[in-house]
Amino acid sequence: MKKTAIEEIVLFVSIVKWAVLSTITGLIVGCGVTIFLKALNWSTEVVQARDFYFIFLPLALFVSSLLVKYLAPDAEGHGTEKVIEAIHKRWGKIDIMVVPVKLVTAIITLAFGGSAGKEGPCVQIGAGLSSGLADLLKLNRGDRRKIVICGISAGFSSVFGTPIAGALFAVEVLILGKIMHEMLFPVLVAAIISFQVTKYFGITYFYKDLHISGGFTEAFFLRVILSGLFFGIVAFLLVETLKTAEGLAKRIRIWAPLKGLLGGTMLILLTLMTSTAYLGLGLDTIEGAILGEKIFPGAFLLKILFTSITLSMGGSGGLLTPILFIGATAGSAFAGVFNLNPEVFAAIGMVALFSGANNTPITASVMAIEIFGPQIGVYAATACVVSYIAAGHRSIYSSQLLGVTKSSSIRLPLMEDFSDLGEMKIRTKPGKLIYWIKKAVRYMGKIINTKAQ
């Protein structure tokens, strides 16, 4: 009886402790994200009000790369992978200089048309502020790690307006196939508080209730599964293109800021040949796809190209907003080919690609419900899981750890990050199901041959 009472006291104290720490984290991160988003919106309106604003992209990427190189190297690229690396390797210790440098460089990159996202900076700002709070409160290593994970959930929640998905993202993205259940309470509190803070200060979010006409049918469900396979292949293409672009950029052995000049020039030429639709965040295109507007079928491929150049050649920003763009436009293209509802499949594509590229099927499924309503839930979840499997053992976050393989027939070293997974081994012996299928096919072949004779 005494041990039971002590257990309950310890758990009660833990709940109170993390309710307080998570609330403080949510308040701080919510304020930090609000400052970033308002500054980004203002600077984007000012810069992009002028025609041919994108001609300053080389200078923007030059300045962004220069600031990152000499002030905060961890602010390079899309940012979230650096936060995951800090959690796995340094107990969440993050240089506080990352926060102002990431804020400034992301605004410079996005305002002048760099193809990147705003969630990576928000997650990195949230994690950096949380790490600073841990320093101020002199928390131990375990608690520092927890509070930085709370910073991830708060940053994600406040940029997308999805507090439950934000909480799940923080505990699902760190290790593929493993969810940190002990963190669910603090990350949820931090996500909710941060979301409420940004709403209070006037940050708005896109939501749209989608309704599936005709109810559940087997034919429609099969099309959803097929779409999941397609989005998994697109996720595969995105990750491999990003990896290839980074590899090619590293082979250009010049001063890093000069790569920014080169990358910006490449983006100008591509824009003149195509459209400004693939620059910046691309929120208008995302919303247009969700509303059923006609979208160029190859838009998702062009966005992959623009984003890969931006982030590999000195640009600073996130990857999740481009993923939403790529997913929504790929969904619109898929719907066009099979004569399906473009609104529904743009929405499904948006979250399914998110799942495949990040290895976060649960987060993506819940995100679909928070943004598009409960009716789409079962279909979005199905496509998310199929995309997650079809994308294979790769991730946009090279520091993400592999907790489980996606098939029992595939063997890879576990708890290694995606930057160096080692050799993959495939189990070649067929299982019993495959054996009986082969036997049935041979038997049917013999019957057909006999009848033919």
Long-range contacts (C-beta under 8 A, 24 or more apart in sequence): 15-185, 18-146, 18-185, 18-186, 18-189, 19-185, 19-189, 21-137, 21-143, 21-147, 21-150, 21-186, 22-147, 22-150, 22-185, 22-186, 22-187, 22-189, 22-190, 22-193, 23-189, 23-190, 23-193, 24-133, 25-129, 25-130, 25-133, 25-147, 25-150, 25-151, 25-154, 25-190, 25-193, 25-194, 26-150, 26-154, 26-189, 26-190, 26-191, 26-192, 26-193, 26-194, 26-196, 26-197, 27-193, 27-194, 27-197, 28-129, 28-130, 28-133, 29-125, 29-126, 29-129, 29-130, 29-151, 29-154, 29-155, 29-158, 29-190, 29-194, 30-154, 30-158, 30-193, 30-194, 30-195, 30-196, 30-197, 30-198, 30-201, 31-197, 31-201, 32-99, 32-125, 32-126, 32-129, 33-122, 33-125, 33-126, 33-154, 33-155, 33-158, 33-159, 33-194, 33-198, 33-203, 34-158, 34-197, 34-198, 34-201, 34-203, 35-103, 36-103, 36-106, 36-107, 36-118, 36-121, 36-122, 36-125, 37-118, 37-122, 37-159, 37-198, 37-203, 38-201, 38-203, 39-103, 39-107, 40-106, 40-107, 40-110, 40-111, 40-118, 43-107, 43-111, 44-110, 44-111, 44-280, 46-111, 47-111, 47-112, 48-111, 48-113, 48-280, 53-112, 53-113, 54-112, 54-113, 54-267, 54-268, 54-271, 54-276, 54-279, 55-268, 56-112, 57-112, 57-113, 57-114, 57-264, 57-265, 57-267, 57-268, 58-260, 58-261, 58-262, 58-263, 58-264, 58-265, 58-268, 59-112, 59-261, 59-264, 60-108, 60-109, 60-111, 60-112, 60-113, 60-114, 60-260, 60-264, 61-109, 61-114, 61-259, 61-260, 61-261, 61-263, 61-264, 61-310, 61-313, 61-314, 61-315, 62-257, 62-258, 62-260, 62-261, 62-264, 62-314, 63-105, 63-108, 63-257, 63-260, 64-105, 64-108, 64-109, 64-114, 64-260, 64-314, 64-315, 64-316, 65-256, 65-257, 65-259, 65-260, 65-314, 66-256, 66-257, 66-260, 67-101, 67-104, 67-105, 68-101, 68-105, 68-314, 68-316, 69-256, 69-257, 71-97, 71-101, 72-97, 72-98, 72-101, 72-102, 74-98, 75-101, 75-102, 75-105, 75-124, 75-316, 76-316, 77-311, 77-316, 78-116, 78-117, 78-120, 78-311, 78-317, 78-318, 78-319, 78-396, 79-120, 79-121, 79-123, 79-124, 79-316, 79-317, 79-318, 80-119, 80-120, 80-123, 80-124, 80-152, 80-173, 80-318, 80-319, 80-320, 80-397, 81-396, 81-397, 81-398, 81-399, 81-400, 82-124, 82-399, 83-123, 83-124, 83-127, 83-148, 83-152, 84-173, 84-174, 84-397, 84-399, 84-400, 85-399, 85-417, 86-127, 86-131, 86-148, 87-145, 87-148, 87-149, 87-174, 88-174, 88-399, 88-401, 88-417, 91-141, 91-142, 91-144, 91-145, 92-127, 92-130, 92-131, 92-134, 92-144, 92-145, 92-147, 92-148, 92-149, 93-131, 93-144, 94-127, 94-128, 94-131, 94-148, 95-128, 96-128, 96-131, 96-132, 96-135, 98-124, 98-128, 99-124, 99-125, 99-128, 99-129, 99-132, 102-128, 102-316, 105-316, 106-316, 106-317, 106-318, 108-316, 109-310, 109-315, 109-316, 109-317, 110-280, 110-281, 110-317, 111-280, 113-267, 113-271, 113-276, 113-279, 113-280, 114-267, 114-279, 114-280, 114-310, 114-315, 114-316, 114-317, 115-267, 115-278, 115-279, 115-280, 115-282, 115-303, 115-306, 115-307, 115-309, 115-310, 115-315, 115-322, 116-281, 116-307, 116-310, 116-311, 116-315, 116-316, 116-317, 116-318, 116-319, 116-321, 116-322, 117-281, 117-317, 117-318, 117-319, 117-320, 117-321, 117-322, 117-323, 117-324, 118-159, 118-281, 118-317, 118-318, 118-321, 119-155, 119-156, 119-159, 119-160, 119-318, 119-320, 119-321, 120-317, 120-318, 120-319, 120-320, 121-316, 121-317, 121-318, 122-155, 122-156, 122-158, 122-159, 122-318, 123-151, 123-152, 123-155, 123-156, 123-159, 123-318, 124-155, 125-155, 126-151, 126-152, 126-154, 126-155, 126-156, 126-158, 126-194, 127-151, 127-152, 127-155, 130-154, 146-183, 146-186, 147-186, 149-174, 149-180, 149-183, 149-186, 149-187, 150-183, 150-186, 150-187, 150-189, 150-190, 151-190, 152-187, 153-187, 153-188, 153-190, 153-191, 153-194, 154-190, 154-191, 154-193, 154-194, 155-194, 156-191, 157-190, 157-191, 157-192, 157-194, 157-195, 158-194, 158-195, 158-197, 158-198, 158-203, 160-205, 160-367, 160-371, 161-195, 161-199, 161-203, 161-205, 161-206, 161-207, 161-370, 161-371, 162-195, 162-366, 162-367, 162-370, 162-371, 163-188, 163-191, 163-192, 163-194, 163-195, 163-370, 164-188, 164-191, 164-366, 164-370, 165-363, 165-364, 165-366, 165-367, 165-370, 166-191, 166-194, 166-195, 167-191, 167-192, 168-360, 168-362, 168-363, 168-366, 169-360, 169-363, 172-360, 172-362, 172-363, 173-358, 173-359, 173-360, 173-363, 173-397, 173-400, 174-400, 174-401, 175-400, 175-401, 175-402, 175-403, 175-415, 176-359, 176-395, 176-400, 176-401, 176-402, 176-403, 176-404, 177-402, 177-403, 177-404, 178-403, 178-404, 179-362, 206-283, 206-286, 206-287, 206-290, 206-371, 207-370, 207-371, 207-372, 208-290, 208-291, 208-347, 208-371, 208-372, 208-373, 209-372, 209-373, 209-375, 210-343, 210-344, 210-347, 210-372, 210-373, 210-375, 210-376, 211-373, 211-375, 212-344, 212-375, 212-376, 212-379, 213-341, 216-378, 220-379, 221-379, 221-382, 223-338, 223-340, 224-348, 224-379, 224-382, 224-383, 225-382, 225-383, 225-386, 227-331, 227-334, 227-345, 227-348, 227-349, 227-352, 227-383, 228-352, 228-382, 228-383, 228-384, 228-385, 228-386, 228-387, 228-390, 229-386, 229-387, 229-390, 230-330, 230-334, 231-327, 231-330, 231-331, 231-334, 231-348, 231-349, 231-352, 231-353, 231-356, 231-383, 231-386, 231-387, 231-390, 232-352, 232-356, 232-386, 232-387, 232-388, 232-389, 232-390, 232-391, 232-392, 233-390, 233-391, 234-300, 234-326, 234-327, 234-330, 234-353, 234-356, 235-353, 235-355, 235-356, 235-357, 235-387, 235-390, 235-391, 236-356, 236-390, 236-391, 236-392, 236-394, 237-304, 238-304, 238-323, 238-326, 238-353, 238-357, 238-396, 239-357, 239-391, 239-394, 239-395, 239-396, 240-394, 241-304, 241-305, 241-308, 242-307, 242-308, 242-311, 242-312, 242-319, 242-396, 243-394, 244-308, 245-308, 245-309, 245-311, 245-312, 246-311, 246-312, 248-312, 249-312, 249-313, 256-314, 257-314, 259-313, 259-314, 260-313, 260-314, 260-315, 262-313, 263-309, 263-310, 263-312, 263-313, 263-314, 263-315, 264-313, 264-314, 266-309, 266-313, 267-306, 267-309, 267-310, 270-302, 270-305, 270-306, 270-309, 274-302, 278-302, 278-303, 278-305, 278-306, 279-306, 281-321, 281-325, 282-321, 282-322, 282-325, 283-321, 285-325, 285-328, 285-329, 286-324, 286-325, 286-328, 286-350, 289-328, 289-329, 289-331, 289-332, 289-342, 289-346, 289-350, 290-328, 290-343, 290-346, 290-347, 290-350, 291-343, 292-341, 292-342, 292-343, 292-346, 295-329, 295-332, 295-333, 295-342, 295-346, 296-329, 297-332, 297-333, 297-336, 298-333, 299-329, 299-332, 299-333, 300-325, 300-326, 300-327, 300-329, 300-330, 300-333, 303-329, 319-357, 319-396, 320-354, 320-358, 323-353, 323-354, 323-357, 323-358, 323-396, 324-350, 324-353, 324-354, 326-353, 327-351, 327-352, 327-353, 327-354, 344-376, 344-379, 347-371, 347-372, 347-376, 347-380, 348-376, 348-379, 348-380, 348-383, 349-383, 351-380, 351-383, 351-384, 352-380, 352-383, 352-384, 352-386, 352-387, 353-387, 354-384, 355-383, 355-384, 355-385, 355-387, 355-388, 356-384, 356-387, 356-388, 356-390, 356-391, 357-391, 357-395, 357-396, 358-395, 358-396, 358-397, 359-388, 359-391, 359-395, 359-400, 360-388, 361-385, 361-387, 361-388, 393-418, 393-421, 393-424, 394-418
